[in-house]
Amino acid sequence: MPRVPKLSKSRFTYGLQCHKQLWWRCFDARSPELKPSPSQQAIFSRGHRVGDLAQEHIPGGFRIPYDGRQKKKAVKATEQALAAGEKIIYEAAFEHADVFVAADILIQEDEGWTMVEVKSSTSVKDQHIPDAAVQTWVAQATGIPITQVDLMHLNRSCRFPDLSNLFCRTDITERVEACLPSVPGELQAQKSMLDLPIPIREAGAHCRIPYECPFLLRCQDPLPDGHVSELHGLGALGAQKFLERGQNALVDVQPNQLSGNPIWLRQREAAATGEVVCSNQLSAVVPSEAGRVGYLDFETLAPAVPVWEGCGPYQNVPAQFSLHVREGGVLEHHQFLAPEGGDPRPAVAGALGSALAGCSVLFVYDARFERRCLRQLAAYSPDGPAELLAMADRVEDFLPLVRNHVYHPDFHGSFSLKAVLPALIPEMNYGDLRVADGQLASAELETLLLRPETWPEWRQKRTRKELLDYCARDTLALVRLHDWFLAPR
């Protein structure tokens, strides 16, 4: 075995979730599971931007140069800053007992120091407490009296352009102090574990709480098709009750055990037959395609730090749409992706208003989201809000139609469009697209519209096309899904 790796606040929190995860992170640090996806990279970048803004809201500090590697230099620079009498220190670095931490902001007060931990969330979360506690423990062990611990997070009530209240500071001192006694014991347990071969731990709820472990598939073989955990909305605890009775598969569960839940009963029947199951009411509730009808999908970005009039942190802002329109069997396609350099809503609203002309109904998948987008855009329509507001009231949702009347074994318990589409219409899927989910689309939109200079021109053009292709695939999927509903069976 190599020597025991040093710990840090991030490693400490990984170890709290699972010692086996920490072991792999330390001894298999170059594993493919740890390579961040584009969506994860966007989250990291967002955290850095929020951290920089937090320092601007507590100005006048001395920043410790730290790039994530030169830990000894960062500790030495912190010692020098303290000796020089700096009152506010950013990224103050400390090390004790082979545990390294870097506090986001350290502020000298009359009786000691306030440690400010910055998070890009909009509230204090339970997992933030041990994170702050291990930093407090290390700092205090090096002789720094930490008398208060604050968590600085984004303020839901902030609205651009007034960013003076972008952050909230919540005193978490009592919660941190309650956690402190457990820190040295847990650190020692982690160090002892890292001095041994990989620990044994079965997969369980901890694999996904508070975050999904990147090594999940190393511990847990893929579940077989038709597993009882596929029961829609059952949850891990509910599934455990069936598993304890030896009912691992949906077909092991008797119909009278499914509480009369029609979705579960369809799931069991589909698992038993291997075929799609439709309710007897499906044909009666499928909407008509008569007249001029539209199939609409939006893509949004949700910057942590708002940049447009009236927006708050993480507010979804529509920046792109795809609209397929069908009339008399003829299909036409309209699409729009806002240019960089300004609020996308006026341009999107204008393009959408023209494209929607004459549509009597809009078919979508998840009406709550699309209605919110339409109502937000209505305020920016060059023709006034009335038409887009009226269209928001003419939205019809395919999601409950599928959920309440259709089940295919290949849904695997999910009614998302990405699960439903390839199961019902195998030739319609997203396998050929690089941008193939909404999370990545949102991250790419944010970079394309807010920070295009970070990409070369060829990458900007490629990403714009990829986003257009992805959104168009979503609305064409709605057309094909409608055809599937209407087909005789």
ZAPABA-605370 format. One record per residue (C-alpha): residue in one letter; residue number from 1; x, z negated, y negated. Coordinates in nm, 2 decimals. Layout:
<roros>
["a" NUM [X Z Y]]
...
</roros>
This chain:
<roros>
["m" 1 [0.00 0.00 0.00]]
["p" 2 [0.12 0.07 -0.36]]
["r" 3 [0.15 -0.22 -0.60]]
["v" 4 [-0.17 -0.37 -0.73]]
["p" 5 [-0.29 -0.16 -1.03]]
["k" 6 [-0.35 -0.33 -1.36]]
["l" 7 [-0.70 -0.39 -1.46]]
["s" 8 [-0.88 -0.30 -1.78]]
["k" 9 [-1.23 -0.36 -1.92]]
["s" 10 [-1.36 -0.04 -1.77]]
["r" 11 [-1.20 -0.11 -1.43]]
["f" 12 [-1.34 -0.47 -1.45]]
["t" 13 [-1.70 -0.34 -1.50]]
["y" 14 [-1.66 -0.08 -1.22]]
["g" 15 [-1.55 -0.36 -1.00]]
["l" 16 [-1.85 -0.57 -1.10]]
["q" 17 [-2.07 -0.29 -0.98]]
["c" 18 [-1.88 -0.23 -0.65]]
["h" 19 [-1.53 -0.33 -0.53]]
["k" 20 [-1.51 -0.01 -0.32]]
["q" 21 [-1.58 0.20 -0.63]]
["l" 22 [-1.29 0.02 -0.81]]
["w" 23 [-1.06 0.07 -0.52]]
["w" 24 [-1.12 0.45 -0.52]]
["r" 25 [-1.09 0.47 -0.89]]
["c" 26 [-0.75 0.30 -0.87]]
["f" 27 [-0.60 0.47 -0.56]]
["d" 28 [-0.78 0.81 -0.58]]
["a" 29 [-0.78 0.86 -0.95]]
["r" 30 [-0.74 1.24 -0.92]]
["s" 31 [-1.03 1.28 -0.69]]
["p" 32 [-1.27 1.57 -0.78]]
["e" 33 [-1.56 1.32 -0.82]]
["l" 34 [-1.39 1.17 -1.12]]
["k" 35 [-1.36 1.51 -1.30]]
["p" 36 [-1.61 1.48 -1.58]]
["s" 37 [-1.89 1.74 -1.59]]
["p" 38 [-1.96 1.92 -1.93]]
["s" 39 [-2.25 1.68 -1.98]]
["q" 40 [-2.04 1.38 -1.91]]
["q" 41 [-1.77 1.51 -2.14]]
["a" 42 [-2.03 1.54 -2.41]]
["i" 43 [-2.12 1.18 -2.36]]
["f" 44 [-1.76 1.07 -2.40]]
["s" 45 [-1.72 1.27 -2.71]]
["r" 46 [-2.03 1.12 -2.85]]
["g" 47 [-1.90 0.77 -2.79]]
["h" 48 [-1.58 0.86 -2.98]]
["r" 49 [-1.78 0.99 -3.28]]
["v" 50 [-1.99 0.68 -3.29]]
["g" 51 [-1.68 0.46 -3.27]]
["d" 52 [-1.52 0.65 -3.57]]
["l" 53 [-1.84 0.61 -3.78]]
["a" 54 [-1.86 0.24 -3.69]]
["q" 55 [-1.52 0.19 -3.84]]
["e" 56 [-1.64 0.37 -4.16]]
["h" 57 [-1.92 0.12 -4.18]]
["i" 58 [-1.67 -0.17 -4.16]]
["p" 59 [-1.40 -0.02 -4.38]]
["g" 60 [-1.06 -0.13 -4.48]]
["g" 61 [-0.92 -0.19 -4.13]]
["f" 62 [-0.58 -0.12 -3.98]]
["r" 63 [-0.61 0.12 -3.68]]
["i" 64 [-0.39 0.05 -3.38]]
["p" 65 [-0.25 0.39 -3.25]]
["y" 66 [-0.37 0.41 -2.89]]
["d" 67 [-0.42 0.73 -2.69]]
["g" 68 [-0.52 0.56 -2.36]]
["r" 69 [-0.17 0.57 -2.22]]
["q" 70 [0.08 0.38 -2.43]]
["k" 71 [-0.06 0.03 -2.36]]
["k" 72 [0.26 -0.17 -2.43]]
["k" 73 [0.30 0.01 -2.77]]
["a" 74 [-0.06 -0.07 -2.86]]
["v" 75 [-0.02 -0.44 -2.77]]
["k" 76 [0.31 -0.46 -2.98]]
["a" 77 [0.14 -0.28 -3.27]]
["t" 78 [-0.15 -0.53 -3.26]]
["e" 79 [0.10 -0.82 -3.26]]
["q" 80 [0.27 -0.67 -3.57]]
["a" 81 [-0.07 -0.62 -3.74]]
["l" 82 [-0.17 -0.98 -3.68]]
["a" 83 [0.17 -1.10 -3.81]]
["a" 84 [0.13 -0.89 -4.12]]
["g" 85 [-0.20 -1.06 -4.20]]
["e" 86 [-0.43 -0.77 -4.14]]
["k" 87 [-0.79 -0.89 -4.17]]
["i" 88 [-0.97 -0.61 -3.99]]
["i" 89 [-0.81 -0.43 -3.70]]
["y" 90 [-0.95 -0.13 -3.51]]
["e" 91 [-0.86 -0.09 -3.14]]
["a" 92 [-0.68 -0.43 -3.13]]
["a" 93 [-0.50 -0.43 -2.80]]
["f" 94 [-0.43 -0.73 -2.58]]
["e" 95 [-0.29 -0.79 -2.23]]
["h" 96 [-0.30 -1.11 -2.02]]
["a" 97 [-0.25 -1.15 -1.65]]
["d" 98 [-0.22 -0.78 -1.60]]
["v" 99 [-0.55 -0.71 -1.77]]
["f" 100 [-0.55 -0.48 -2.07]]
["v" 101 [-0.83 -0.46 -2.33]]
["a" 102 [-0.87 -0.28 -2.66]]
["a" 103 [-1.14 -0.44 -2.89]]
["d" 104 [-1.32 -0.18 -3.10]]
["i" 105 [-1.31 -0.39 -3.42]]
["l" 106 [-1.16 -0.73 -3.49]]
["i" 107 [-1.26 -0.91 -3.81]]
["q" 108 [-1.09 -1.23 -3.93]]
["e" 109 [-1.33 -1.50 -4.05]]
["d" 110 [-1.27 -1.85 -4.19]]
["e" 111 [-1.27 -2.02 -3.85]]
["g" 112 [-1.14 -1.75 -3.63]]
["w" 113 [-1.21 -1.39 -3.54]]
["t" 114 [-1.53 -1.19 -3.48]]
["m" 115 [-1.50 -0.93 -3.21]]
["v" 116 [-1.73 -0.63 -3.26]]
["e" 117 [-1.80 -0.41 -2.96]]
["v" 118 [-1.94 -0.07 -3.05]]
["k" 119 [-2.18 0.12 -2.83]]
["s" 120 [-2.36 0.45 -2.87]]
["s" 121 [-2.69 0.30 -2.73]]
["t" 122 [-2.98 0.20 -2.95]]
["s" 123 [-3.00 -0.16 -2.81]]
["v" 124 [-2.81 -0.43 -2.63]]
["k" 125 [-2.80 -0.38 -2.25]]
["d" 126 [-2.73 -0.63 -1.98]]
["q" 127 [-2.41 -0.44 -1.87]]
["h" 128 [-2.27 -0.47 -2.22]]
["i" 129 [-2.22 -0.85 -2.18]]
["p" 130 [-1.95 -0.86 -1.91]]
["d" 131 [-1.78 -0.58 -2.09]]
["a" 132 [-1.75 -0.79 -2.40]]
["a" 133 [-1.68 -1.10 -2.20]]
["v" 134 [-1.36 -0.97 -2.04]]
["q" 135 [-1.23 -0.86 -2.37]]
["t" 136 [-1.30 -1.20 -2.52]]
["w" 137 [-1.14 -1.37 -2.23]]
["v" 138 [-0.82 -1.17 -2.26]]
["a" 139 [-0.80 -1.20 -2.64]]
["q" 140 [-0.85 -1.58 -2.62]]
["a" 141 [-0.59 -1.61 -2.35]]
["t" 142 [-0.33 -1.45 -2.58]]
["g" 143 [-0.41 -1.71 -2.85]]
["i" 144 [-0.67 -1.52 -3.06]]
["p" 145 [-0.96 -1.76 -3.14]]
["i" 146 [-1.28 -1.55 -3.09]]
["t" 147 [-1.56 -1.74 -3.26]]
["q" 148 [-1.82 -1.47 -3.26]]
["v" 149 [-1.90 -1.16 -3.06]]
["d" 150 [-2.12 -0.89 -3.20]]
["l" 151 [-2.25 -0.57 -3.04]]
["m" 152 [-2.28 -0.29 -3.29]]
["h" 153 [-2.53 -0.02 -3.18]]
["l" 154 [-2.73 0.26 -3.33]]
["n" 155 [-3.04 0.17 -3.52]]
["r" 156 [-3.36 0.35 -3.41]]
["s" 157 [-3.51 0.31 -3.75]]
["c" 158 [-3.23 0.50 -3.94]]
["r" 159 [-3.34 0.83 -4.09]]
["f" 160 [-3.12 1.11 -4.23]]
["p" 161 [-2.99 1.15 -4.50]]
["d" 162 [-2.97 0.77 -4.55]]
["l" 163 [-2.72 0.66 -4.30]]
["s" 164 [-2.65 0.32 -4.46]]
["n" 165 [-2.85 0.15 -4.18]]
["l" 166 [-2.71 0.37 -3.90]]
["f" 167 [-2.59 0.06 -3.71]]
["c" 168 [-2.73 -0.27 -3.61]]
["r" 169 [-2.51 -0.57 -3.53]]
["t" 170 [-2.65 -0.81 -3.28]]
["d" 171 [-2.48 -1.15 -3.22]]
["i" 172 [-2.42 -1.18 -2.84]]
["t" 173 [-2.19 -1.48 -2.86]]
["e" 174 [-2.41 -1.71 -2.65]]
["r" 175 [-2.46 -1.45 -2.38]]
["v" 176 [-2.08 -1.38 -2.37]]
["e" 177 [-2.00 -1.75 -2.35]]
["a" 178 [-2.23 -1.79 -2.06]]
["c" 179 [-2.05 -1.51 -1.88]]
["l" 180 [-1.70 -1.62 -1.96]]
["p" 181 [-1.66 -1.88 -1.68]]
["s" 182 [-1.71 -1.62 -1.42]]
["v" 183 [-1.45 -1.37 -1.56]]
["p" 184 [-1.12 -1.52 -1.42]]
["g" 185 [-1.27 -1.56 -1.07]]
["e" 186 [-1.40 -1.20 -1.06]]
["l" 187 [-1.07 -1.07 -1.20]]
["q" 188 [-0.88 -1.25 -0.92]]
["a" 189 [-1.12 -1.12 -0.66]]
["q" 190 [-1.07 -0.77 -0.78]]
["k" 191 [-0.69 -0.81 -0.78]]
["s" 192 [-0.70 -0.95 -0.42]]
["m" 193 [-0.92 -0.67 -0.31]]
["l" 194 [-0.68 -0.41 -0.45]]
["d" 195 [-0.40 -0.56 -0.25]]
["l" 196 [-0.58 -0.47 0.07]]
["p" 197 [-0.70 -0.16 0.24]]
["i" 198 [-1.03 -0.01 0.12]]
["p" 199 [-1.31 -0.27 0.14]]
["i" 200 [-1.62 -0.23 0.35]]
["r" 201 [-1.95 -0.22 0.17]]
["e" 202 [-2.27 -0.05 0.27]]
["a" 203 [-2.45 0.17 0.03]]
["g" 204 [-2.74 0.01 -0.15]]
["a" 205 [-2.91 -0.03 -0.49]]
["h" 206 [-2.58 -0.12 -0.65]]
["c" 207 [-2.47 0.24 -0.60]]
["r" 208 [-2.70 0.35 -0.88]]
["i" 209 [-2.73 0.03 -1.10]]
["p" 210 [-2.63 0.02 -1.38]]
["y" 211 [-2.48 0.37 -1.33]]
["e" 212 [-2.47 0.61 -1.04]]
["c" 213 [-2.14 0.58 -0.86]]
["p" 214 [-1.94 0.91 -0.85]]
["f" 215 [-1.84 0.83 -0.49]]
["l" 216 [-2.19 0.79 -0.36]]
["l" 217 [-2.17 1.07 -0.11]]
["r" 218 [-1.85 0.91 0.04]]
["c" 219 [-2.05 0.60 0.14]]
["q" 220 [-2.39 0.75 0.21]]
["d" 221 [-2.45 1.05 0.43]]
["p" 222 [-2.71 1.29 0.28]]
["l" 223 [-3.06 1.17 0.39]]
["p" 224 [-3.24 1.39 0.64]]
["d" 225 [-3.52 1.61 0.52]]
["g" 226 [-3.85 1.43 0.53]]
["h" 227 [-3.70 1.08 0.48]]
["v" 228 [-3.95 0.81 0.39]]
["s" 229 [-3.77 0.75 0.06]]
["e" 230 [-3.91 1.09 -0.05]]
["l" 231 [-4.25 0.93 -0.10]]
["h" 232 [-4.31 1.01 -0.47]]
["g" 233 [-4.27 0.71 -0.69]]
["l" 234 [-4.21 0.47 -0.40]]
["g" 235 [-3.87 0.34 -0.52]]
["a" 236 [-3.59 0.19 -0.33]]
["l" 237 [-3.76 -0.14 -0.26]]
["g" 238 [-4.08 0.02 -0.14]]
["a" 239 [-3.88 0.25 0.09]]
["q" 240 [-3.69 -0.05 0.23]]
["k" 241 [-4.02 -0.20 0.36]]
["f" 242 [-4.08 0.11 0.57]]
["l" 243 [-3.72 0.12 0.69]]
["e" 244 [-3.73 -0.24 0.80]]
["r" 245 [-4.02 -0.14 1.03]]
["g" 246 [-3.81 0.14 1.17]]
["q" 247 [-4.01 0.40 0.99]]
["n" 248 [-3.73 0.62 0.86]]
["a" 249 [-3.92 0.95 0.84]]
["l" 250 [-4.24 1.04 0.67]]
["v" 251 [-4.39 1.14 1.00]]
["d" 252 [-4.32 0.79 1.13]]
["v" 253 [-4.56 0.65 0.87]]
["q" 254 [-4.93 0.64 0.98]]
["p" 255 [-5.18 0.79 0.73]]
["n" 256 [-5.36 0.45 0.70]]
["q" 257 [-5.04 0.30 0.57]]
["l" 258 [-5.03 0.53 0.27]]
["s" 259 [-5.28 0.34 0.06]]
["g" 260 [-5.51 0.64 0.03]]
["n" 261 [-5.25 0.80 -0.21]]
["p" 262 [-5.34 1.17 -0.20]]
["i" 263 [-4.99 1.27 -0.30]]
["w" 264 [-4.83 1.07 -0.02]]
["l" 265 [-5.09 1.20 0.23]]
["r" 266 [-5.00 1.56 0.14]]
["q" 267 [-4.63 1.47 0.17]]
["r" 268 [-4.68 1.34 0.52]]
["e" 269 [-4.88 1.64 0.62]]
["a" 270 [-4.62 1.88 0.48]]
["a" 271 [-4.34 1.69 0.67]]
["a" 272 [-4.54 1.71 0.99]]
["t" 273 [-4.62 2.08 0.97]]
["g" 274 [-4.31 2.20 0.78]]
["e" 275 [-4.54 2.40 0.55]]
["v" 276 [-4.68 2.38 0.20]]
["v" 277 [-5.00 2.18 0.17]]
["c" 278 [-5.26 2.24 -0.10]]
["s" 279 [-5.56 2.04 -0.19]]
["n" 280 [-5.91 2.19 -0.14]]
["q" 281 [-5.96 2.18 -0.51]]
["l" 282 [-5.66 2.39 -0.61]]
["s" 283 [-5.84 2.72 -0.66]]
["a" 284 [-6.11 2.55 -0.87]]
["v" 285 [-5.86 2.40 -1.12]]
["v" 286 [-5.61 2.69 -1.16]]
["p" 287 [-5.64 2.82 -1.51]]
["s" 288 [-5.72 3.19 -1.57]]
["e" 289 [-5.47 3.44 -1.70]]
["a" 290 [-5.74 3.63 -1.89]]
["g" 291 [-5.67 3.73 -2.25]]
["r" 292 [-5.34 3.69 -2.42]]
["v" 293 [-5.16 3.39 -2.27]]
["g" 294 [-4.81 3.25 -2.34]]
["y" 295 [-4.56 3.07 -2.12]]
["l" 296 [-4.34 2.85 -2.34]]
["d" 297 [-4.03 2.64 -2.31]]
["f" 298 [-3.81 2.47 -2.57]]
["e" 299 [-3.45 2.36 -2.56]]
["t" 300 [-3.35 2.08 -2.78]]
["l" 301 [-3.04 1.89 -2.90]]
["a" 302 [-3.05 1.52 -2.97]]
["p" 303 [-2.74 1.41 -3.17]]
["a" 304 [-2.66 1.04 -3.15]]
["v" 305 [-2.59 1.05 -3.52]]
["p" 306 [-2.87 1.23 -3.71]]
["v" 307 [-2.77 1.53 -3.92]]
["w" 308 [-3.10 1.67 -4.04]]
["e" 309 [-3.38 1.56 -4.28]]
["g" 310 [-3.60 1.29 -4.13]]
["c" 311 [-3.42 1.27 -3.80]]
["g" 312 [-3.32 0.95 -3.62]]
["p" 313 [-3.06 0.88 -3.35]]
["y" 314 [-3.12 1.08 -3.04]]
["q" 315 [-3.43 1.25 -3.18]]
["n" 316 [-3.50 1.57 -2.99]]
["v" 317 [-3.48 1.87 -3.23]]
["p" 318 [-3.60 2.21 -3.11]]
["a" 319 [-3.33 2.47 -3.16]]
["q" 320 [-3.43 2.74 -2.91]]
["f" 321 [-3.74 2.87 -2.74]]
["s" 322 [-3.84 3.13 -2.48]]
["l" 323 [-4.19 3.27 -2.47]]
["h" 324 [-4.33 3.51 -2.21]]
["v" 325 [-4.66 3.66 -2.32]]
["r" 326 [-4.90 3.83 -2.08]]
["e" 327 [-5.20 4.04 -2.16]]
["g" 328 [-5.38 4.28 -1.94]]
["g" 329 [-5.10 4.26 -1.68]]
["v" 330 [-4.83 4.35 -1.93]]
["l" 331 [-4.55 4.10 -1.97]]
["e" 332 [-4.34 4.08 -2.29]]
["h" 333 [-4.06 3.84 -2.38]]
["h" 334 [-3.97 3.67 -2.71]]
["q" 335 [-3.68 3.44 -2.75]]
["f" 336 [-3.49 3.27 -3.03]]
["l" 337 [-3.18 3.05 -3.06]]
["a" 338 [-3.11 2.91 -3.41]]
["p" 339 [-2.78 3.00 -3.58]]
["e" 340 [-2.52 2.73 -3.65]]
["g" 341 [-2.48 2.58 -3.99]]
["g" 342 [-2.82 2.42 -4.08]]
["d" 343 [-3.14 2.26 -3.97]]
["p" 344 [-3.27 2.48 -3.69]]
["r" 345 [-3.63 2.39 -3.73]]
["p" 346 [-3.74 2.62 -4.01]]
["a" 347 [-3.59 2.93 -3.83]]
["v" 348 [-3.73 2.83 -3.49]]
["a" 349 [-4.08 2.76 -3.65]]
["g" 350 [-4.08 3.10 -3.82]]
["a" 351 [-3.98 3.29 -3.52]]
["l" 352 [-4.22 3.11 -3.29]]
["g" 353 [-4.51 3.15 -3.53]]
["s" 354 [-4.47 3.53 -3.51]]
["a" 355 [-4.42 3.54 -3.14]]
["l" 356 [-4.74 3.33 -3.07]]
["a" 357 [-4.97 3.56 -3.26]]
["g" 358 [-5.29 3.61 -3.07]]
["c" 359 [-5.22 3.37 -2.78]]
["s" 360 [-5.53 3.18 -2.67]]
["v" 361 [-5.34 2.93 -2.45]]
["l" 362 [-4.99 2.82 -2.38]]
["f" 363 [-4.88 2.73 -2.03]]
["v" 364 [-4.59 2.48 -2.00]]
["y" 365 [-4.43 2.24 -1.75]]
["d" 366 [-4.45 1.89 -1.90]]
["a" 367 [-4.69 1.92 -2.19]]
["r" 368 [-4.58 1.59 -2.36]]
["f" 369 [-4.24 1.74 -2.44]]
["e" 370 [-4.36 2.08 -2.55]]
["r" 371 [-4.64 1.94 -2.76]]
["r" 372 [-4.40 1.71 -2.94]]
["c" 373 [-4.18 2.01 -3.02]]
["l" 374 [-4.47 2.21 -3.15]]
["r" 375 [-4.59 1.93 -3.37]]
["q" 376 [-4.24 1.87 -3.51]]
["l" 377 [-4.20 2.24 -3.58]]
["a" 378 [-4.54 2.26 -3.75]]
["a" 379 [-4.40 2.09 -4.06]]
["y" 380 [-4.14 2.37 -4.10]]
["s" 381 [-4.37 2.67 -4.04]]
["p" 382 [-4.35 2.92 -4.33]]
["d" 383 [-4.73 2.98 -4.29]]
["g" 384 [-4.81 2.61 -4.30]]
["p" 385 [-4.86 2.37 -4.01]]
["a" 386 [-5.21 2.46 -3.90]]
["e" 387 [-5.13 2.73 -3.65]]
["l" 388 [-4.86 2.54 -3.46]]
["l" 389 [-5.07 2.23 -3.46]]
["a" 390 [-5.36 2.42 -3.32]]
["m" 391 [-5.14 2.57 -3.05]]
["a" 392 [-5.02 2.22 -2.95]]
["d" 393 [-5.39 2.15 -2.87]]
["r" 394 [-5.41 2.47 -2.66]]
["v" 395 [-5.13 2.37 -2.43]]
["e" 396 [-5.20 2.36 -2.05]]
["d" 397 [-4.97 2.18 -1.82]]
["f" 398 [-4.86 2.31 -1.48]]
["l" 399 [-4.69 1.98 -1.39]]
["p" 400 [-5.00 1.78 -1.30]]
["l" 401 [-5.15 2.09 -1.13]]
["v" 402 [-4.85 2.09 -0.89]]
["r" 403 [-4.83 1.71 -0.85]]
["n" 404 [-5.20 1.66 -0.78]]
["h" 405 [-5.26 1.96 -0.56]]
["v" 406 [-4.95 2.10 -0.40]]
["y" 407 [-4.66 1.98 -0.19]]
["h" 408 [-4.39 2.16 -0.01]]
["p" 409 [-4.13 1.98 0.22]]
["d" 410 [-3.85 2.12 0.01]]
["f" 411 [-3.97 1.93 -0.30]]
["h" 412 [-3.80 1.63 -0.14]]
["g" 413 [-4.03 1.40 -0.34]]
["s" 414 [-3.96 1.56 -0.68]]
["f" 415 [-4.21 1.76 -0.89]]
["s" 416 [-3.95 1.89 -1.14]]
["l" 417 [-3.95 2.26 -1.20]]
["k" 418 [-3.60 2.28 -1.05]]
["a" 419 [-3.74 2.14 -0.72]]
["v" 420 [-4.07 2.32 -0.72]]
["l" 421 [-3.97 2.67 -0.81]]
["p" 422 [-3.72 2.76 -0.53]]
["a" 423 [-3.95 2.59 -0.27]]
["l" 424 [-4.26 2.79 -0.36]]
["i" 425 [-4.08 3.11 -0.48]]
["p" 426 [-3.74 3.13 -0.31]]
["e" 427 [-3.63 3.43 -0.50]]
["m" 428 [-3.67 3.23 -0.82]]
["n" 429 [-3.39 2.98 -0.87]]
["y" 430 [-3.11 2.88 -1.10]]
["g" 431 [-2.82 2.93 -0.86]]
["d" 432 [-2.67 3.22 -1.06]]
["l" 433 [-2.66 3.04 -1.39]]
["r" 434 [-2.38 2.82 -1.53]]
["v" 435 [-2.62 2.65 -1.77]]
["a" 436 [-2.88 2.55 -1.51]]
["d" 437 [-3.03 2.22 -1.63]]
["g" 438 [-3.17 2.07 -1.96]]
["q" 439 [-2.90 1.81 -1.99]]
["l" 440 [-2.62 2.06 -2.00]]
["a" 441 [-2.82 2.29 -2.22]]
["s" 442 [-2.87 2.02 -2.48]]
["a" 443 [-2.50 1.93 -2.47]]
["e" 444 [-2.40 2.30 -2.51]]
["l" 445 [-2.65 2.34 -2.79]]
["e" 446 [-2.51 2.05 -2.98]]
["t" 447 [-2.15 2.19 -2.97]]
["l" 448 [-2.27 2.54 -3.05]]
["l" 449 [-2.47 2.44 -3.35]]
["l" 450 [-2.29 2.14 -3.49]]
["r" 451 [-1.92 2.20 -3.39]]
["p" 452 [-1.88 2.57 -3.32]]
["e" 453 [-1.52 2.56 -3.45]]
["t" 454 [-1.42 2.37 -3.14]]
["w" 455 [-1.48 2.68 -2.93]]
["p" 456 [-1.32 3.03 -2.97]]
["e" 457 [-1.55 3.31 -3.07]]
["w" 458 [-1.57 3.45 -2.72]]
["r" 459 [-1.69 3.11 -2.59]]
["q" 460 [-1.95 3.08 -2.86]]
["k" 461 [-2.09 3.42 -2.77]]
["r" 462 [-2.09 3.35 -2.40]]
["t" 463 [-2.26 3.01 -2.44]]
["r" 464 [-2.53 3.16 -2.66]]
["k" 465 [-2.61 3.42 -2.39]]
["e" 466 [-2.60 3.15 -2.12]]
["l" 467 [-2.85 2.94 -2.31]]
["l" 468 [-3.08 3.23 -2.37]]
["d" 469 [-3.07 3.33 -2.00]]
["y" 470 [-3.14 2.97 -1.89]]
["c" 471 [-3.44 2.93 -2.12]]
["a" 472 [-3.58 3.27 -2.03]]
["r" 473 [-3.55 3.18 -1.66]]
["d" 474 [-3.77 2.87 -1.72]]
["t" 475 [-4.05 3.07 -1.88]]
["l" 476 [-4.03 3.35 -1.63]]
["a" 477 [-4.06 3.07 -1.37]]
["l" 478 [-4.39 2.97 -1.53]]
["v" 479 [-4.52 3.32 -1.50]]
["r" 480 [-4.43 3.34 -1.13]]
["l" 481 [-4.57 2.99 -1.07]]
["h" 482 [-4.90 3.10 -1.22]]
["d" 483 [-4.90 3.40 -1.00]]
["w" 484 [-4.85 3.18 -0.70]]
["f" 485 [-5.14 2.96 -0.80]]
["l" 486 [-5.37 3.26 -0.84]]
["a" 487 [-5.27 3.43 -0.51]]
["p" 488 [-5.53 3.41 -0.23]]
["r" 489 [-5.46 3.17 0.05]]
</roros>
